[in-house]
Amino acid sequence: MYLTVKETAEYLSVPEATVKGLIQQKKIRALFDGEEYLIYKEQFSTHLKQMEKYKQLIEEILNEPIPESIDVKDED
């Protein structure tokens, strides 16, 4: 399935200008049909999976309880 620049921007939650810049830098593969760029949606699947794993890792780190300080128990 192919997306337009606007649809791709919405899908990736970034501004359209960012998508256009990435196309010009050849970081996103796109086809130009004479009027607009068409972007293959599946090229982002790996990136989105990695981002989801990263979010889960961050969430696990933030939810980890803080260990008690050894020094607190030494006070009289």
N, C-alpha and C positions, 0 to 999 in steps of 0.2 A: 504494500500500500504506500502510496506517495502522498506527501504533505506539501502544502505551500509554505512560504517563509512565515506567514502569519500563524498558520496552524502549528508549525514546528516551534515557534516562539512560545506559544501557549502550552504545548506538550512538554517543553523543557523548562518552563517558567522563567524565561529570560526575555529581554527586549528584542524586538525585531532587528534592530541595528546590530545587536550582538550576533544573531544568526547570519545576517548578511556579511558581517566582518569575518566570521568563521568560514563562510563559503569562499570569500575572496582569498583568505589565507590557505585555502584547500584543506582545512581541518574537518570540514563536513563535505561529504560527497553530494553533489547535486547535479541535476540535469536542467538545462535551459531549453524550454520549448519554443522560444521565440518571443514570449511575452513575460513569463515568470519562471522562477526556479522551482523545481520539484525535487523534494528530498525524500529518500527512501527511509521509512520509519524504523525498520529493523536494525539499522546501523547503530542505533542508540540503546539497544537492549542490553548489551554487555555493560555499558556505562551506567545505566540505571540500576542494574543488579548490583554493581560495585558500590554505588552510592547508597543503596538500601542496606547493604552489609555494613558500610561505614557508619551509617546512622544508628544501627543496632549496637555496634561496638561502643560508640560514644554514649548511648543510653545506658549500656551495662556499666561503663566506667563511672558515669554520674550517679547511678543508683547503688553503687558499692558502698557499704557502710564504712565510716571512718573508724579505724581501730582506736581503742582507748590508749591514751598515753601512759607509758610505763612510769613516768615521773609523777603523775598524779597520785598514785598509790603510795609513794614514798613519804608523803607529807605526814607529819605528826599532829 
